[in-house]
Amino acid sequence: MEKEEKEGKLIEKLELREKRYIAEQLIKEKRSEEMEALEEVFDKPTLMIIYRMLNRGILKKLFGVVKAGKESRVYWGKSKEGDVAVKIYLTTSKEFRKGMLTYIEGDPRFKKVSKETRALIYLWAKKEFKNLQLAYAAKINVPKPITVEGNVLIMKFIGKAGEPAPILKETSLEKPTKIYNEILNYIHLLYNKAKLVHGDISEYNIMIWKNKPVLFDFAQAVSISHPMAYDLLYRDVKNITLYFQKLGVKTKNVDEFVKKVVENI
């Protein structure tokens, strides 16, 4: 019996070594300048997710970074859907981990949350994917979500030939009042159709593409039943209203508009 157990453990070790060897060969085969750059930043589990996506045809090509932040990096890629944005959350950011819990623990959709960093970041990526699905289904102008695995989220690329659409802050608007009203309409739809509050709407989290606003960065978005939902909604409306006031737009009364959103008027 003891001999059989030892043989079984030996076979498991050999199988594990074989898997590692296959993974290493796969990395060598898929190597490119972009992949070498990836390997300098991301750990092996993240790299293996990327390689699996390439092998399955989910991703056809991966190019350079289009946006880099403390929490994640966004790459331009190609897939059968056309140009895609590949958002990879960093698994080593401890400060980022602390900030996540506020938005996850009060959300009834995510119960029994693991405090382990990697599991938490995987959940954060999954949360953004689900939020984007809900927003997209509610006819809000957001990047179309395609798939998520681990800490890697793939969505439709907003921009052209690897050049991302400019954010609101960087755009000189021809019709600022129209854009302001469209953003408020998205906030209303988000609350009443998608049952979400974005929680971080500002001139930095809105792109302007083809003369229309595009909301992005949905990981922190919460369910309207979240205990902080009202405060986050109020902050979103206030932030975007203050920005457009500076542009000389005749804006809505924040209190009145928030009331209309909550009462679905």
Summary of the structure (lengths in Angstrom):
residues: 265
radius of gyration: 21.5
end to end distance: 72.9
largest distance: 82.3
contacts: 802
relative contact order: 0.10
helix: 49%
strand: 19%
